[in-house]
Amino acid sequence: MIFNFALWKNGFNKTLAKEWKVFAIQMNNDHPQIEELGFKFNPEGNWYLPIRSLDSKLVIESYESDTLEDALTPITEALDKVKQAHPYFDQIVQAAIVKFGRIENEE
């Protein structure tokens, strides 16, 4: 399992793949805190957080004793990391809007 944060390139004005990749690498260099939290970087413009597998035995035992949340620690730990990384991802989105412009939805 992973959590994935990806800049959706189609949400920004048209840009060349090379320019997008250079931007993503720069953002990764500017925000080392993201990798310090455990996220892995893909130069195509996304970061992903591997999540430890759930212990199936513990899931069964916890379910049977009505304490399922006890077995979900890997997920809650990952969610905490996502919450900590959110401000950095928000900064990256804002930087992408400034650099490339955003395509407005026509409704």
N, C-alpha and C positions, 0 to 999 in steps of 0.2 A: 504494500500500500504506500501511496505517496500523496502529499498535498502538492499542488502545482500552482505557481504563479507565473502567468505568461502575459506579456504585452500583446494584445490582439492587434497585429499590424494593420488589419483592415479598418480599424477604428481611427487611424491617423491618415493624414494626407499621404498620397503616394510617395514612397521613398525607395531608393535602390537597396537591394539586399545587403550590399557591402556597407552602405551608410548606416543601415539598421544594426548590423553586426558590430560595427565600430562603436555605435552609441551604447549597445547592450554591454559590451566589454568595459566601456568607460563607467557606466553606472555600477557595474559589479566592483570595479576598482574604487569608486567613490563611496561605496557602502559595504565595507568589509564585515560590518556587524551581521549582515544577512548570513554569510557563510559561517561566522562565529556561532550563530544560533543553530547550525547544522544543515542549512540549505545547501544544495549542490547547484552549481551554475552551468547552464548550457548556453554557449555563445550565440545561439540563434535568438536569444532574448527571453529565456525563462529560467526560473529557479524552482527546484523541487526539494521537498523534505521527505526523506524516507521515514516511514513509520514502522516501529517494531511490530512484529506479528503478535496477534493475540494468542495467549496460551489457551488452546481449546479445552483442556481439562479444567482450567480455572473458570472459563466461561460457563461450562456445564455446571460446575459446582456452585458458582455464584448465581446462575439462573435458578437453580433448584432451591437455593436458600434466599431468593428474592433480594440479592445484593449484586446485581449484574454490574453496577457501576464499579465495583471492586476489580472486575476483570478488564475494564476499559482504560486502565492507566496509560497504555501507549498512545491511545487516541487523545486523552485529555492532556497529556504532556505535549503532544504535537500541536494541539489547539493553542496551548499557552505560547509555544514558540511562534505560531502564526500571528497571534495577538501582539507579541513583542516586535515582530518584523513588519507589521502593518504600516507604521509611520515611514519606514524606509521605502516600502513598495509605493506608498502614496507619493513620496518625493520623486520616485522614478517616473510614475505616471505623469506628474506635473511637469517634470523636465521633458518628457516626450511630447507633451502638448505644446510646450514652449518651442521646442526644436522643430517639430514636424507639423504642428497644427492638428486640430481634431476635425474629423468628418462629423458634421451635425446630422442628426436624424431628420429626415423630411417626413413629417406626419401631417 
